[in-house]
Amino acid sequence: MSSLIDEVLKEAGFSDAAIADVKAGKLHYGGSLDAASDKELSVKLAFHVEGKIDNIKLVFLHLPAKKKYDPTVGDLGMIATDGGDGTLEDFAGIKLSPNEVTMDKLYSNAAPGSDLNLSKDEIETFKKLGKKATHEEIENCLRQVLLDRFRAYKKNGLAGIKPYARSKKEFSAGEELKNQILHGPILKKRSPTFYKYALDYPNNKPERAEESFFWVNSVIDDKPTIALIHRVGMPHGNEGYVYMERHFYISRSHNCLQGIGAAMTHGEEETMPPVQVRTKLVGLGVLALGNKVMGGRMADNFDRARKVLAASKDLSLRNLSLDD
C-alpha cells in the first residue's frame, strides 16, 4: 500500500526509483514542471530532512537563513515582525552596493525597458530626484518604494502589485504569480484551502495559517538585486505542513519567483518536502538551458538548506537569530 508521500511525489512526476532515492536520504532534482507561460523557468525537487516539522516551521517563518545556503545573498532583514504595516526602518539595511556608481546611474536614468523593474510612477519618482541626486538620496527613495510595495501587497495581495514598465507594454508580476498557482494541479487537489488562500491573499485566511515577510539583497551579475519575500504556511492534516515562498517584487534580473511545497513525516522525526519552484525571467531565449542551469543551482541551494534544517532540532523562538 502506497503512502501519502509516494502518492504526492508520483503526482509531481517522480519515478519509483527517484522516490526510493529520496527516502534513502538523497535530494532528487526532478527536472522541469509544465510551464505556465512561454518564458517561465520551473523546477521540481524532493529531499529528505532529519528534523521535526515544528522546528522546520520556525526556520521557514522566523529565520530565513538564506545566507547559509544561497551564495548570492548578501544581506536580509525581516519586515513588520509585529504584524503591522512596516516602517522605513525595516529597510534601513538595504544598500545599493556593490557597483554603487553603476546603480546610481541606473536609477537616475530609469526608463521603461531598462535593467530595473519599476512602475511608471516609480520611474517618475526617481526622475524627480534629478541627475545630481546623491547615492544616499537614491537609496532612501528606493527604501520608500519598497515600503510602498510591501504595504500594497499586504493590503491587496496579487492585485496590489504594480506592473513593471516595459518598452512596449507593462508586465504584471501579480498576474504571472496567479497563473503559476492556477497552473499547478497538485495544490488544488491536495490542499484546496491553502490553494484558495494563495490566490486570494490576504482574504480567506485559514485558521492556522502563519506568515512572515523579509527582504533579501543578492548580488546577481555583480549588481545588488533586492527581493521582497512573503512566506506563509499552515499545518495539513495530522502530520503535514504546506507552505509557499513568494517573491512578489524583485528589483532587477528576473520578474518574480514562487515556490510551493509540502513537508510530510517519514518516520518519527523525519520530513521530506517536495518543492516546486517557478520563476519568470527577463529576456531569456533558451528555456531548456535556463531550466537546466536554474535547476542545478536550486538543487545545490536546497541541498545546503536541508543541512540547515537538520540542525534546527533544538531551535526555539527564544534563540532564533538572523546571524546564526
Beta strands, then each sheet from edge to edge (+ up, - down):
strand 1: 28-29
strand 2: 40-46
strand 3: 49-50
strand 4: 73-79
strand 5: 210-220
strand 6: 223-236
strand 7: 240-250
strand 8: 254-264
strand 9: 270-271
strand 10: 274-281
sheet 1: 1+ 2- 10+ 8- 7+ 6- 5+ 4-
sheet 2: 3+ 9-
end
